[in-house]
Amino acid sequence: MVTTRSAIYSPISLHGRRVVLRTMIDQDYDGWYEVRTRCRDWLLKWEPRSANSTHLPDDQRSFVSRCAIRERERQMGTGFGFGIFFESRFVGEITISSIQRGPLQSAFVGYWIDEAVAGQGLMPEAVVVLLQYAFESLHLHRIEVNIIPRNAPSRRVVEKLGVRVEGIAERYLEIDGAWEDHARYAITSEEWGDRAPELVANWLLPHRD
């Protein structure tokens, strides 16, 4: 029997114009599983895989364990994982990971979205919601997003937002058994301070008629 932890902690919810980012709970499994199964070919070619596995574990027990790991990271302040919800339906994930404090004050952002809603501007909106949280609530100084150069849909997300590109990190991550180059994008708190009014107005505030 899979036990629930939903009564033990209070999920974080962050609201955009159309999307809600919420830390995931055990009961999100069915929605997550449906999207991951339907979009398997769309997603897996871009994701790191362990040497002993050819796919992301998709059984409910593994999902519950992953939620527990995310909650421990949240409690330690080392990472925050959110489900992306659109019209109350699960459509993807976005994470802040490898948070470093001290003189770095930095972290990485990663994301994926349901192929059925890709291209509707939901992911750029989710990224702006997360950047606002990272800079204004977590008080981080620098956020990086690293993307395989040929992953055009993911690159369009940060390019729509005008996130600065810093170049190519060669053989940066092992993806599906190959060491892949990654395009490195970054934004600092100073840049966020300059650009927040524009990004929030364009992506988070209600449209004016």
C-alpha angles and dihedrals in degrees: 000000000000111000124215127232096185092108093050099064137022115242120233115237123194119188130213130174094282107355133069120205112207133172105250128249133196092265091064090072098097094053092043092048093049093053095042092050096046093044097039096122091042093055115027098065089066100044133090113248129195120248090247099049137059096196144024109275105255105181119114095247091056090048092052089049090051091051089052091051091050090051092052090050089050092050091049092045093236098115146356124210122194135186114224114229125192120184086352092302125117109246107161150322138265127186143189106210141175093024109194121195128185113062094344105055089181142132144173128248123210131176147174134185141198110272089225092067100031115126095032095103094253096123097049087051091050091049091053090050090052095045090052090053093044096051103031102035105023092034094220119168103209136025124192129197116192119195135176103252095235092052092098098172092056092045091051089060095062093034091056087056094047094239109174117256115219101186139265124319104208119227088351104158136015107243119180092339097313129099102237130200114236132206107231119219124181143178128189131208089253090056090045090052090054096043104032096094091054096043095045092047093047099044112018112031120080115267115259117230 
